[in-house]
Amino acid sequence: MVSELGAPGDVTIRFSSDPAGMNWLRDDHPYAAVSTPDGIQSSVHMLRDGDTIVTTVLLGNATSKPITTAVGDIGITLPLEDRYFDETDDYSIDRHCNVHLFCGGACSWALALRMSGNAPHLGLILTEGALADYSTSRDFVHYSNDRGCFVLHPEAMEFAPGQTRTISWTIFPCDSREDFFQQAAERSAFIDARWNTYVAFPGQTAVLHIRPSFQPGQDDAVTVNGIPAAPEPDGSYTFAFTPSDDDPYTHDEYRDRTGEHTFTVRVGDRTVRTRLFVSAPLDELIAQRVRFIARKQQYRGQNEHLIGAYLPYDNEDRRQYYYAGDDKGNVVNDYNAGRERVGMGLLIAAYLRELDRGIVTDENGDLLADVSMALSGAMPGGEWKPLRDELSDSLRDYRTFVERELVDAETGEVFNDAPRDNTVTRLYNAPWFARLYVEFYKFGGDVEDLRVACRIIRWFYAGGGSRFYPIELPILALSRALEQAGEFGLRDEMRDLFVDHARTLAELGLHYPKHEVNYEQSIVAPAASVILQTAALTGDRDLLRAGFEQLRVLDQFNGCQPDAHMNEVAIRHWDGFWFGKRKQYGDTFPHYWSGLTADVFDLAADLMDDEDAAETLRRRAAASRRALLQLFFPDGTASCAYVFPFSVNGERTHFADPMANDQDWALYFIVRHMLDAE
């Protein structure tokens, strides 16, 4: 039975088959509220037919002159329940969702996946008009726990005097990503366009697969940027794009974003816009980045406590940046000399192992370059030195800094900043430095490095680590290295600590305790990682089942949009504020911690009996890691986060933050995967 709904602010969306009775709309923002420039009038109409809701927005020019609107001039609110708190103080992942938005023309859509992974989920498909982008409106009182209200922006339009245009969409329940796309094709003239890779390299052909849900008219060619696509026997179309070695970097339509290529698929009057990123060749990109770290981001100044440290780098001012707060106790940790910055040390240590192999390979194991011939560079002052020697010297100086200022090698205590400052004790830090010492062992072969790693792990668990959700705890790496080194007593001791930790997290299940953020991808990913690593270590089937339960929840964060920024990128929306120069909240697509999900996917694939499902996870993991290359640039510079929305609270965003800070974990994940695959 079709019924007309009330005013936008009074609407709730609940699905009849939902045992949780979730209202998909947050109650602190109105649904489908429209903002327009002066002279453009709007009205909103909503109809419900069972669990299907149709929303229609009419936009009209009420003046006697034409009006041309730009992207961002018109906004339509979509207040879906994607936040990490609620007013009841009884936060539930079964009553909140991870929203995946795609504003890419006439075939725009949104898929809101319930955080718990339990269907029904919510699908939204545009049926009339075209969307170009979205913004967010956030309540900064809630800091990192509120992704905000989404604001949809129609594409730029021209209105003749008195002319009316329509934006309309349909909302419906769905069971999965696959069910969403199937229903989208049934409910609209939908164009499903997907690349086989969203990050390509010069000379590598990327293929766009196009499947319209409708039969093109006799005169309707299927084109990509005006070029006819190739018809396939199954009724789909393909378009091949090979970036040129001579000119691999371009700008997109209106973003001025180096490396991005925008492709508009057109079938009749229906369009979908996709985005692909062309990276510098992987061997060149990583070599330039590690060289940049060693030359530009390692402190060699006058402060005795910072000598040897890897520090953030301001790409605009072209200088290192360090700030840790004031003498009144106002501590700022995310620009200090410790914590996440250890990712630079991990990258260089792992990359040195790559150099010692004599080749650099991509993540699929394909030979890219003979580094013994290709990689050398000029030192400051004109001295020439092989890259390996330069990096070895840099890592030696960094290790000296670490052992002087950040790690007590005798007790295992890990400090938050130099000089041995634990004013803020942070459990996240310990596993990272334990992993660093495992890398030291793999590079140099000194068993004492493994013993230091074990002391760090003991210190971590003595401080309450068994109920903590640590990022990058090196369970398998440390255990296997101890086995290799013949340190069987330490291996068994560490195993017992890891098992206790994994069983504790398995018992907590999906009831996640608050950390630095109430709930996030980098709480669920560590839960899955700790449990699955320990399952792999012990063969414990109960832990295996518990780990796959975590995997299901983790999967809800990853996007499936046909856009390099979001495809297989996990939702995160605060890192630009804490780690960037602009101090701007907003969706960070991509952010390097997406690589945590990639590692969990690979780990889960290794533990699966279903080879087809395992191969799917491995492909998704590779795509997730590749997406992170968008944070790195051909000259060796980097960005800590890409703040993706059109605007946040009215301030224009969609930029790579100019601060290079902690993003080098991403390249470490890629290099480590190369080494593990070997």
C-alpha positions in Angstrom: 0.0 0.0 0.0 1.5 3.3 -1.1 1.2 6.2 1.4 2.6 9.7 1.5 5.0 10.4 4.4 5.0 13.5 6.6 7.4 16.4 6.7 11.1 15.5 6.2 12.0 16.2 9.8 9.4 13.7 11.1 10.5 10.7 9.0 11.8 7.4 10.4 13.1 4.5 8.3 12.6 1.1 9.8 12.4 -2.2 7.9 9.7 -4.7 8.8 12.1 -7.7 8.7 14.6 -6.1 11.1 14.6 -7.8 14.5 16.6 -4.9 16.0 14.0 -2.3 14.9 16.8 0.1 13.9 15.9 3.6 12.8 18.3 4.3 10.0 18.0 8.0 10.4 19.7 9.9 13.2 17.4 12.2 15.1 19.5 15.3 15.4 19.3 16.2 11.7 16.3 16.4 9.4 15.9 14.1 6.5 16.0 15.5 2.9 16.3 19.1 4.1 17.3 21.2 1.1 19.6 24.3 0.9 19.6 26.3 -2.3 20.9 29.7 -3.6 18.5 32.6 -3.6 16.1 32.3 -6.4 15.9 28.5 -6.4 12.9 27.1 -4.6 12.5 23.5 -3.4 9.9 21.1 -2.3 10.2 17.5 -1.0 7.7 14.6 -1.5 8.0 11.2 0.0 6.0 8.0 -0.7 6.2 4.7 1.2 5.3 1.3 -0.3 6.0 -1.3 2.4 9.7 -1.1 3.0 10.4 1.0 -0.1 10.6 4.7 0.3 10.7 7.1 -2.7 12.0 10.7 -2.0 11.6 13.3 -4.7 13.1 16.8 -4.5 11.8 19.5 -6.9 14.1 22.4 -7.6 12.7 25.4 -9.5 14.0 28.8 -10.7 11.5 31.4 -9.3 13.2 34.3 -11.0 12.9 35.9 -14.4 16.6 35.3 -15.3 18.5 32.1 -15.8 20.4 30.6 -12.8 23.5 28.4 -13.1 24.5 26.5 -10.0 27.9 25.1 -9.2 28.6 21.8 -7.4 28.0 22.6 -3.7 25.4 25.3 -4.2 22.6 22.9 -3.5 22.6 20.5 -0.6 20.2 17.7 0.4 20.7 16.1 3.8 20.9 12.4 4.3 21.3 11.8 8.1 22.1 8.1 8.2 23.0 6.6 11.6 26.8 6.4 11.0 28.3 7.5 14.3 30.1 6.0 17.3 27.8 7.2 20.0 24.1 7.7 20.7 22.0 9.6 23.2 21.1 6.5 25.2 24.7 5.8 26.2 24.0 2.3 25.1 25.9 2.1 21.9 25.1 -0.8 19.7 26.7 -1.9 16.4 23.4 -3.5 15.5 21.6 -0.1 15.5 24.3 1.8 13.6 25.7 1.6 10.1 28.8 2.2 7.9 27.7 4.3 5.0 29.3 3.9 1.6 28.4 6.9 -0.6 28.9 7.1 -4.4 28.1 10.5 -6.0 29.1 9.8 -9.6 26.4 11.1 -11.9 22.9 9.8 -12.8 23.8 6.3 -11.3 24.7 7.6 -7.8 23.9 5.5 -4.8 24.4 4.8 -1.1 24.9 1.5 0.7 24.5 1.6 4.5 25.8 -1.7 5.9 24.8 -2.4 9.5 28.0 -2.4 11.6 27.3 -5.8 13.0 27.0 -7.2 9.5 23.4 -8.4 10.1 20.9 -7.9 7.4 18.8 -6.1 6.4 21.1 -3.3 5.3 19.9 -0.1 3.5 20.3 0.7 -0.1 19.6 4.0 -1.9 19.6 4.3 -5.6 19.2 7.6 -7.6 16.4 7.3 -10.2 16.3 10.9 -11.5 18.8 13.7 -11.7 22.6 13.4 -11.0 24.8 13.8 -8.0 28.3 15.1 -8.1 29.6 15.0 -4.5 28.8 15.0 -0.8 29.7 17.0 2.2 29.4 16.3 5.9 28.1 18.4 8.8 29.7 17.4 12.1 29.2 18.1 15.7 32.8 18.7 16.9 31.7 18.2 20.5 31.8 14.5 19.7 35.3 14.7 18.2 36.2 11.5 16.3 33.0 9.7 17.3 30.6 11.4 14.9 31.0 11.1 11.1 28.3 13.7 10.7 25.2 14.2 8.6 25.7 13.7 4.9 24.8 16.4 2.5 24.3 15.4 -1.1 25.3 17.8 -3.9 23.6 17.6 -7.3 25.7 18.2 -10.4 26.1 21.7 -11.8 22.9 22.8 -13.5 21.4 25.6 -15.5 17.8 26.7 -14.7 15.9 28.7 -17.3 13.4 31.1 -15.8 10.6 29.0 -14.3 12.3 25.7 -15.0 12.0 22.9 -12.6 14.5 20.0 -12.1 14.1 16.8 -10.2 16.4 14.8 -7.9 14.8 11.5 -6.8 15.9 8.3 -5.1 14.5 5.0 -3.8 15.5 3.5 -0.5 15.0 -0.2 0.1 16.3 -3.1 2.4 19.0 -5.4 1.0 20.9 -8.4 2.3 24.4 -7.8 1.0 26.6 -5.8 -1.4 25.6 -8.3 -4.1 21.9 -8.0 -3.4 22.2 -4.2 -3.4 23.7 -4.1 -6.9 21.1 -6.6 -8.1 18.2 -4.5 -6.7 19.8 -1.3 -8.0 19.7 -2.8 -11.5 16.0 -3.8 -11.1 14.8 -0.6 -9.6 16.5 1.9 -11.9 18.3 2.4 -15.3 21.5 1.5 -13.6 25.0 1.3 -15.1 27.3 -1.0 -13.2 30.8 0.1 -14.1 33.8 -1.5 -12.3 37.6 -1.4 -13.0 39.7 -4.6 -12.6 42.1 -2.3 -10.8 41.6 1.2 -9.4 45.3 2.0 -9.1 47.4 1.4 -12.2 51.0 2.0 -13.2 52.4 3.5 -16.4 52.2 0.9 -19.1 49.7 -1.3 -17.2 46.3 -1.7 -18.9 43.3 -1.2 -16.7 40.0 -2.6 -17.9 36.6 -1.0 -17.1 33.7 -3.5 -17.2 30.3 -1.9 -18.0 27.0 -3.6 -17.5 23.8 -1.5 -18.1 20.7 -2.8 -16.6 18.7 -1.7 -19.6 19.0 -2.2 -23.3 20.6 0.8 -25.0 18.5 2.5 -27.7 19.3 2.0 -31.3 21.0 5.3 -31.5 22.6 5.1 -28.0 26.3 4.3 -28.1 28.0 3.1 -24.9 30.9 5.5 -24.5 33.7 6.3 -22.0 34.8 9.9 -22.2 33.2 10.0 -25.7 35.1 6.9 -26.9 32.9 3.9 -27.9 33.3 0.9 -25.5 33.7 -2.6 -26.9 30.6 -4.8 -26.8 31.1 -8.3 -25.3 29.1 -11.5 -26.1 27.3 -11.5 -22.7 25.8 -8.0 -23.3 28.3 -6.1 -21.3 30.9 -3.6 -22.5 34.6 -3.1 -21.8 37.0 -0.1 -22.1 40.8 -0.5 -21.8 43.0 2.3 -20.6 46.8 2.2 -20.6 48.6 5.1 -18.9 51.4 6.4 -21.0 55.0 6.1 -19.8 55.6 9.6 -21.1 52.6 11.3 -19.5 51.2 9.2 -16.6 50.0 12.0 -14.4 47.0 14.2 -15.3 44.4 16.3 -13.5 40.8 15.3 -13.2 37.8 17.4 -14.1 37.7 20.0 -11.3 39.9 18.6 -8.5 43.4 19.5 -9.8 44.5 16.2 -8.3 47.8 14.8 -9.8 47.5 11.2 -10.8 43.7 11.0 -11.0 41.9 10.1 -14.2 38.1 10.6 -14.4 36.1 8.5 -16.8 32.4 9.2 -17.6 30.4 6.3 -18.9 27.4 7.4 -21.0 24.5 5.2 -22.2 21.9 7.5 -23.7 21.1 10.1 -21.1 22.4 8.0 -18.2 25.9 8.5 -16.9 28.2 7.2 -14.2 31.6 8.8 -13.4 34.4 6.6 -12.2 37.9 7.5 -11.0 41.2 5.7 -11.5 44.6 6.6 -10.0 47.9 6.3 -11.8 50.8 5.8 -9.5 54.5 6.2 -10.2 56.0 2.7 -10.8 56.2 1.0 -7.4 60.0 0.5 -7.3 60.6 4.1 -8.1 57.9 5.4 -5.7 59.3 3.4 -2.7 62.9 4.3 -3.5 62.1 8.0 -3.7 60.1 7.8 -0.5 62.8 6.1 1.6 65.4 8.4 0.2 63.3 11.4 1.1 62.8 10.1 4.7 66.5 9.6 5.2 67.4 13.0 3.8 64.5 15.2 4.7 62.7 13.7 7.7 65.6 12.5 9.9 66.5 15.1 12.5 70.1 16.2 12.5 69.8 19.5 14.3 70.9 20.9 17.7 68.5 19.2 20.1 70.4 16.3 21.6 67.2 14.3 22.4 65.9 14.3 18.8 69.1 13.5 16.9 68.3 10.5 14.6 64.5 10.7 15.0 62.2 10.5 12.0 59.9 13.5 12.3 56.8 14.7 10.4 57.4 16.9 7.4 55.5 20.0 6.3 55.4 19.8 2.5 54.3 23.4 2.1 57.1 24.9 4.3 59.5 22.2 3.3 60.8 21.5 6.7 60.5 19.1 9.6 57.8 19.6 12.2 57.8 18.6 15.8 55.3 19.7 18.5 54.5 17.9 21.7 52.5 20.5 23.7 53.3 23.2 26.3 54.7 23.2 29.8 51.2 23.5 31.3 50.5 19.9 30.6 48.6 20.4 27.3 50.1 17.4 25.6 49.9 17.0 21.8 51.2 13.5 20.8 50.5 13.2 17.1 53.4 15.3 16.0 56.0 14.0 18.4 59.1 11.8 17.8 57.5 8.6 18.9 54.3 6.7 18.4 53.1 6.2 14.8 56.3 7.7 13.4 58.0 4.4 14.0 56.4 3.4 10.6 59.2 5.2 8.9 61.8 3.0 10.7 59.8 -0.1 9.9 59.6 0.8 6.2 63.4 1.4 5.9 64.3 -1.7 7.8 62.0 -3.8 5.6 63.1 -2.1 2.4 66.8 -2.8 3.3 65.9 -6.5 3.2 64.3 -5.9 -0.2 67.5 -4.3 -1.4 69.6 -7.2 -0.1 67.6 -9.6 -2.3 68.9 -7.6 -5.3 65.5 -6.9 -6.8 62.4 -4.9 -6.0 59.1 -6.6 -6.9 55.5 -5.5 -6.9 52.9 -7.1 -4.7 52.2 -9.8 -7.3 55.9 -10.8 -7.3 56.6 -9.4 -10.8 60.2 -8.2 -11.4 60.3 -4.5 -11.8 63.9 -3.4 -11.6 67.5 -4.4 -10.8 68.2 -2.1 -7.9 71.9 -2.8 -7.9 72.0 -0.9 -11.2 69.2 1.6 -10.7 69.2 2.9 -7.2 71.8 5.3 -6.1 71.6 9.0 -5.2 73.3 12.2 -4.3 73.9 12.9 -0.6 73.5 16.4 0.7 76.6 18.4 -0.2 77.2 16.5 -3.5 78.6 13.2 -2.1 77.4 10.2 -4.0 76.5 7.1 -2.0 74.6 3.9 -2.9 71.1 3.9 -1.6 71.6 0.8 0.6 74.5 2.4 2.4 72.6 5.6 2.9 69.6 3.8 4.3 71.7 1.6 6.5 73.4 4.7 8.0 70.0 6.3 8.5 68.5 3.2 10.2 71.6 3.0 12.5 71.1 6.5 13.6 67.4 6.0 14.1 68.0 2.9 16.2 70.5 4.9 18.3 67.7 7.4 18.9 65.1 4.7 19.7 67.3 3.1 22.3 68.4 6.4 23.8 64.9 8.0 24.0 62.0 5.6 23.3 62.8 2.0 24.4 64.4 0.7 27.5 66.1 -2.4 26.1 66.6 -3.9 29.5 63.1 -3.6 30.9 61.0 -3.4 27.7 59.4 -0.1 28.6 58.3 1.9 25.6 58.1 5.7 26.0 55.6 8.0 24.3 58.2 10.6 23.2 61.7 11.8 23.7 63.4 12.1 26.2 62.0 8.9 27.7 58.7 10.7 28.3 55.8 8.5 29.5 53.7 11.4 30.8 51.1 9.7 28.6 51.4 5.9 28.8 50.0 4.5 25.6 49.6 0.7 25.0 49.4 1.1 21.2 53.1 2.0 21.2 54.6 -1.2 22.6 53.6 -3.7 19.8 55.0 -1.3 17.2 58.4 -1.2 18.7 58.3 -5.0 19.4 57.7 -5.3 15.6 60.6 -2.9 14.9 62.9 -5.2 16.9 61.7 -8.2 14.9 62.6 -6.3 11.8 66.0 -5.5 13.3 66.5 -9.2 13.8 65.4 -10.1 10.2 67.8 -7.5 8.8 70.8 -8.1 11.0 70.3 -11.6 12.5 71.1 -10.6 16.1 69.0 -12.8 18.5 69.3 -10.2 21.2 66.9 -8.1 19.1 64.3 -10.8 19.6 64.9 -10.8 23.3 64.3 -7.1 23.4 61.0 -7.6 21.5 60.0 -10.2 24.1 60.7 -7.8 26.9 58.6 -5.2 25.2 55.7 -7.7 24.9 56.1 -8.6 28.6 55.9 -4.9 29.5 52.8 -4.5 27.3 50.9 -7.4 29.0 52.0 -6.3 32.5 50.3 -3.0 31.7 47.0 -4.5 30.9 47.6 -5.6 27.3 45.5 -8.7 27.4 42.2 -6.7 27.3 43.6 -4.1 24.8 43.0 -4.1 21.0 46.6 -3.4 19.8 47.4 -2.5 16.2 50.1 -4.6 14.6 50.9 -7.0 17.4 53.6 -9.3 15.8 52.2 -12.6 17.1 53.2 -14.8 14.1 56.3 -12.8 13.1 57.8 -12.9 16.6 56.9 -16.5 17.2 58.3 -17.7 13.9 61.5 -15.7 14.4 62.0 -17.2 17.9 61.5 -20.7 16.4 64.0 -19.9 13.7 66.5 -18.6 16.3 66.1 -21.7 18.5 64.7 -19.6 21.4 62.1 -22.2 22.3 61.6 -21.1 25.9 60.8 -17.5 24.9 58.6 -18.9 22.1 56.5 -20.8 24.5 56.3 -17.9 27.0 55.2 -15.6 24.3 52.7 -18.2 23.0 51.0 -18.4 26.4 50.7 -14.6 26.6 49.2 -14.4 23.1 46.8 -17.3 23.7 45.5 -15.6 26.9 45.0 -12.3 25.0 43.2 -14.0 22.0 40.9 -15.9 24.2 40.0 -12.7 26.2 39.1 -10.9 23.0 37.2 -13.8 21.7 35.2 -13.9 24.9 34.4 -10.2 24.5 33.2 -10.9 21.0 31.4 -8.0 19.4 31.2 -6.0 22.7 34.1 -3.6 22.0 35.4 -1.5 24.8 36.1 2.2 24.0 39.7 3.1 23.1 40.9 6.5 21.7 37.7 6.4 19.6 34.6 4.7 20.9 34.4 2.3 17.9 36.4 2.1 14.7 37.9 0.0 12.0 41.2 -0.1 13.9 39.5 -1.6 16.9 37.8 -4.4 14.9 40.9 -5.1 12.7 43.1 -5.7 15.8 40.5 -8.0 17.3 40.4 -10.1 14.1 44.2 -10.0 13.7 45.0 -11.1 17.3 42.5 -13.9 17.3 43.3 -15.2 13.8 47.1 -14.9 14.2 46.8 -17.0 17.4 44.5 -19.4 15.7 47.1 -19.8 13.0 49.8 -20.3 15.7 47.9 -22.9 17.7 45.4 -24.5 15.4 42.6 -23.7 17.9 39.3 -24.1 16.0 37.3 -22.0 18.6 39.6 -19.1 18.0 39.3 -19.6 14.3 35.5 -19.3 14.5 35.8 -16.2 16.8 38.2 -14.6 14.3 35.9 -15.1 11.4 33.1 -13.4 13.4 35.3 -10.4 13.7 36.2 -10.6 10.0 32.5 -10.3 9.2 32.2 -7.0 11.2 35.5 -5.7 9.8 34.2 -6.3 6.2 31.4 -3.7 6.7 33.9 -0.8 6.8 35.3 -1.4 3.3 33.8 0.5 0.3 32.8 -1.0 -3.0 32.4 2.3 -5.0 33.9 2.5 -8.5 36.3 5.2 -7.3 40.0 4.8 -6.4 39.5 6.8 -3.3 37.0 4.4 -1.8 37.2 1.0 -3.4 38.4 -1.4 -0.8 39.2 1.5 1.5 37.9 1.4 5.1 35.8 4.2 6.5 37.8 6.5 8.8 36.9 10.1 9.3 39.1 11.9 11.9 42.8 11.3 11.2 43.2 14.5 9.2 42.4 16.4 12.4 44.8 14.6 14.6 47.7 14.1 12.3 47.4 16.7 9.5 48.4 20.3 9.0 44.9 21.6 8.2 43.5 20.1 11.4 40.4 19.1 9.4 37.9 16.4 10.3 36.2 14.4 7.5 36.3 11.1 5.7 39.9 10.2 5.0 39.8 8.2 1.7 42.4 6.8 1.7 44.1 6.5 5.1 47.0 4.1 5.6 45.3 2.1 8.4 43.1 0.6 5.7 46.1 -1.7 5.2 45.2 -3.4 8.5 42.1 -4.8 6.8 44.2 -6.0 3.9 46.4 -7.9 6.2 43.5 -9.5 8.0 42.0 -10.5 4.6 45.2 -12.2 3.7 45.5 -13.9 7.0 41.9 -15.1 6.9 42.5 -16.4 3.3 45.4 -18.5 4.5 43.1 -20.1 7.1 40.1 -20.9 4.8 39.1 -24.2 3.4 37.2 -22.6 0.5 39.8 -21.7 -2.1 37.5 -19.5 -4.2 36.5 -17.4 -1.1 40.2 -17.3 -0.1 41.2 -16.0 -3.6 38.5 -13.3 -3.4 39.9 -12.1 -0.1 43.4 -12.0 -1.5 42.3 -9.9 -4.5 40.5 -7.5 -2.1 43.6 -7.3 0.1 45.8 -6.4 -2.9 43.3 -3.7 -3.9 43.2 -2.3 -0.4 47.0 -2.0 -0.3 47.2 -0.5 -3.7 44.7 2.2 -2.8 47.2 3.5 -0.2 49.6 4.5 -3.0 47.5 7.6 -3.4 49.2 9.0 -0.3 52.6 9.0 -2.0 54.0 11.2 -4.8 56.7 10.7 -7.4 59.1 13.2 -5.8 59.2 11.3 -2.5 56.8 13.5 -0.6 53.7 12.1 1.1 50.4 12.9 2.8 49.1 11.6 6.1 45.5 11.6 4.9 43.3 12.5 2.0 40.3 14.4 3.3 37.7 13.4 0.8 34.3 15.2 1.2 33.5 18.3 -0.9 33.3 20.3 2.4 33.1 19.7 6.1 30.9 22.1 8.1 31.0 24.5 5.1 34.8 24.5 4.8 36.1 23.3 1.4 38.0 20.0 1.6 38.9 17.2 -0.8 42.6 17.5 -0.5 45.7 15.6 0.4 46.9 17.1 3.7 50.3 18.8 3.3 51.7 17.1 6.4 53.7 13.9 5.9 53.4 12.2 9.3 52.5 8.6 9.8 51.5 7.3 6.4 54.6 5.2 5.8 53.0 2.3 7.5 51.2 1.9 4.1 54.5 1.3 2.2 55.7 -0.9 5.0 52.6 -3.1 4.6 53.4 -3.4 0.8 57.1 -4.2 1.2 56.4 -6.6 4.0 53.8 -8.4 1.9 56.4 -8.7 -0.9 58.9 -10.3 1.6 56.3 -12.6 3.1 55.1 -13.7 -0.4 58.7 -14.7 -1.2 
